[in-house]
Every structure is written in C-alpha cells, then in structure tokens.
Amino acid sequence: MKVSELMVRTAASCSADMSLGEAVEIMWNRDCGILPIVNAESKVTGVITDRDIAVALGTRNRLPGEITVKEVASPHLYCCKPEDEVHSALHTMASTKVRRLPVVNKAGKLEGILSMDDVVSHSEANRGSDISAERVVNALKAVYSSHLPKRMPGKVIAA
C-alpha cells in the first residue's frame, strides 16, 4: 500500500517567520498537532509540533507573538513521498521516533501529512489490509520507547 492512499492531502503549514501565536492559531483552526514549515516555493524546510510550542512557551519568558517558528523548530526533518510504501514510512517513524511525517513530492513540495493515526485507522478498518496490526504496534512501541518511564529496581513503596 502506498502512502498516497492513507495520507491527509489537506495539510496545514506555516512559514519560519511566523510567530508561535500564529502557528497555534493555525493548529487550533485546523485541529492538528504538527505544521510543516514551508518556504516561498512551498518546499518543506522543517516542522513544528504542538509539543515544541508548549515547551518553548514554558521555558522562555516571552509572549507567543514574540517568538518565531524558526527559533523553536526542530533541526531534523523526516519525510516520506506519496509513492513510498506505507511499510517504509512506518520504518521511518519507528527509527526516528516521530508519529507524523510530511509527505513531499520529488521537488520537496508539501503534498500532505501521514500520521500514525492514519495508519492505525486503516489497519483497524480494513481487515484485508496489507498493514498488519502487529507491524503497527511494533512501530508504535519503537516511537514511544524513549518516552516510557524506566522501572527502577528495588523495593516498592506503598502509597
């Protein structure tokens, strides 16, 4: 199955020079948690997530209108292409520990977003799908592995 069969084609985006306040407004209005950052040619240059924004606002003593997207955006960009196999995109998500990938064409222009939600929904809805639940669960485990609390050896303290 190809990424193009599952991706959301109406992805919202922002520019690097927008303020965090503007980015949050786009996320609120479009009900999304990630914005690809595009330049004047519509090429994806990065992404910013709702978590990036929350951490930035919680660690700076500045208003959202005073901080630009480029100050906060991750320096790492992971993408996929519409013609990629979904299994390849799942591998990218698992190995880079991200839940959403911008989908770009050969010129690097934004075509959409593929989220783990899209993959999970498809695997549940279509039992005949070539995306197995086991493969999706394994990818999710890899994505979340660094975020899971570590168990401390020793005795348990009762509350």
N, C-alpha and C positions, 0 to 999 in steps of 0.2 A: 504494500500500500504506500502511496506517495504522500508526502507532506501536504501537497496541494489539496488532497481530499479531506483533510482534517483542519487545516489552518483557518483562522479568522481573517478574512480578507479586508476587513474594515478597521485596521489597526489605527489607533490614535498615535500621534507623535508630537515631538516638541523640538525646539532648537536649543542649542547650547547656551545661547544668550538670554533665554527666558529666565524669569525668576522662579524660585521654588513655589511661590504663591500661584503663579500662572500654571505651573506644571500640576500642582494639586487640584486646581480648578478643572483642568482637562481630565485628570483621573477621576474626579468626582462626577463630572458630567457624562463621561464615557464608561463609568463603572469598571475601571481597570486598575491594575496594580503595577504596571510597567509601561514606560513610554520609550520607544526607540528615539534616539536623538538623530535628527537628520539635518544635513547641510542644505545650502541653497539649491543644489542639484538633486535633492531628495535621496542622497546616499546616506546610509546609516553609518554614523560615526561612534555610537555608543548607546548605552541605555541607562535609564534611571528608574529605580523602583520606589514604591511607597515606603519600603524599609529604609532605603538610602536617605529619603527625605526626612523620615521620622528621626533617624539617628543624627542627621545633620542639624535639625532644629533643636534636638535635645542636648547637643554638645557645643552649640555656639550661642553666644548672647547677642543674636541678631534676628531681625524680623524676616519672615519668608520672602518679602519683597526686596530685601537687600542681598540675598544670596542667589547666585546664578546656578543654573543646572550644571554648567561645566565645572564649577567648584566642587560639586558633590558626586558627579557621575563616576562610575567605576572605570578604571583604565582598561579593563578587559572586556572584549566584545566577542561573544559567541553567537553564531548564526547558523541557519540552515537555508537550503534552497527549495523551491517548490517541487522540483523533480527528485529530491532526495527521498530515499526510503524512510519511512517512519522509524524503523529499527535503528537506522543511523542517527536520526535526531534524538532518539531515546538514549543512545550511547553517549552522544554529546552532552545531553542533560545530566546523565549519571556521572560522567567523568569530570564535568566542570561544576557540578552541584548547583545547577540552576533549574528552575521549574518552567521557564518560558524562554523561547528563542525567537528573535526577529527572523522573519523569512525574507530573504533578499534575492533579487534576480542576479544574473551574471554581471550586471553593471554595478551591483551593490545597492540598488534602489529598493526601498521598502515595498514588499508585496503583501505582508500580513504578519501575524503572530501565531506561533504554535505553542500551546501551553500543555502542561501535564494534564490539566483538566480536560482538554480536548481529547487527548489520548485515552484517558480513563473513561470518559463518557462513551467514546466509540467502542472500546473493548467491552464495556458492560452492555451497551445497547445492541451490539451485533455479535451474537454468539458464534457466527461463522467467520468472524474477522480473523485476519492473519496476525493480529496483535493479541498475544496470549496474556491472560491476567497475570500469570507468573512473571512474564517479562516486564510488565508494567510495575508490578510490586517490587521486583528486584531493582528496577531503575529508581523507584521512589526511595527504597532503602538506601541506595547509594547517594541520592540527593540529600537526604536528611541525616546521613550517618554522622557528620561532624556536628550536627545540631542536637543530637540526642545527649541527655545527661549521662555522665560517666558514673558507673556504680563504684562506690568506694568500698573496699574490703574492710572488714571489721564488724563490730557489733552494732546491732540495730538499737536505736534509742526510741523507746515508746513515747508517744505524744500524750 
